[in-house]
């Protein structure tokens, strides 16, 4: 394999400027790369508003001062090459991975899947157009997963693999890696929300609806269960506010068409929720609210369930709302599920410090920002570096 000798510091300003310029192009809706991406992604199931929101969210905090500090921190490894096996369920990891690798000063192969196949090629061309030192550092490729004839030579080209996917997928990749190739895996994960007693119900519901509707819960940062502090009636009132917000969000972030397999899974999930939802009181509020059908599948569903472990379906804008006494009982409810917890979104900031302290290894943010992770969160720049600084 090639030498991984660090680059001299005098090339850092050029890399900083190129990265900052490239990120600015992705933030500009009228830029060439945004227009090209918009056209390519129009052929995917995602609606135009979802595509625009996704492209706008990826590099929102990548500005020159921040980039300069990160470039100096991580240095560069000009002979080091990484392979990123991208997920196929959301838009954005191709851009985040390419720019994290650029900050770390390494070359990267993007093995794209699903909707990001075109996006990986676009960012590769963008880096070539930006010139040295980014030109030629991104190589966009595609092959069928598990194709050993293609895969083995690629594994031989890299020192590290960064893999996204379900646990079974990343475990299978790990088994196929040759000795000496390192791996960083981002496997199955889920996220939850928490609404404090003092939170504004309508504002919290609108924020949660944005996090739920972005990518239709197909990503790991979308809340599957939302805990509401207070008595059972507070959870029921929030569930109805959330249903109203999800209905309104359909015009802002329209749901992608559901295929036959997803429609069948949604129907099965709703049958289970009809059994697990708390019984409504006589003349009381419904505890299972199902939205209108769209292309043979409900636009959303909200169920009020008893306090307990999170209920995580992972698709379809299906949300469980559960009552809990307070922030401490919320974190207690997560229990054994903590290992797979990715993000906690909170409505009402006074409880955020307490929850963040109890969940020190988990990303904690405001509801409404769950699908807007900071640059370098997933993946991390350190995934492409020889240090954990």
C-alpha angles and dihedrals in degrees: 000000000000124000117273095204109153118253120247115265094243092077093057097087092055091050091046092052094047093049092046092049092048093049090049089055091056091050091053110084090202097051122115094248093050091050091048092048092046091055094045095047092047085080091062126083092256118106121240093253092052091049092050093047092048094050091046094050102052104073101018096131099038103114129149100261092051092044092050092054092048094047091052091046097051100032116195141284106200095182095044118102129189134191120218117200101202127210120246100213105075142030120248113044092096091060095041092049095048093050094044089053090048092053089050090049097237136127117247139197112212111207098196128199135190117339096002097062091096093040093057091054092048094054090047090055090045091055090050090052092049088060130208131035094017098041112111095008097109121062114185114204140164134201135152112275113263095017096148095189090063099028102055096058089048091051087054091057096057141063096203140026123207107195132190124192147079116326092256091053097050092043089054091051090050091053091053097049117109120237114280097031111113123215136207112191130200103191136167115333140155140200137218140196136224128203115197123218092251095049120116102252098213094046092047091050092050091049092048091048090058091053092046097046097047103099090351091268092300092126127072094242097064117100115249096177128028120199118209119202115231138035126339091265090061090057091049093050091048092048091057092045088051092050089053090048092049090051090051092046091060089080092048101042106013118209116254115244112272118230124222093266094052092045090054091048091049091051091051091048091051091051089054092047090052086063099040100042114102114260112261117239118249108283087359133127120294114257096204113052116184121191127226119285122265119186091344096312133087114258090227145337131212122192129185108219132176122271112280144092117346118275107223122185098157101213148052104042089280113155134184116209116200131183120232131175098235147327093290092054089047093059090042089055091060090066114147090002091075092090091068098036114123109170138006117203116201132197109206118034100221090078095043096086092050093049093044089052092052093044099042095158095049130084109248121191142146120289106260092040099066092101092047103071118178117260110273095030102104107034104017124217086235089064086072097039135081091233138058095219 
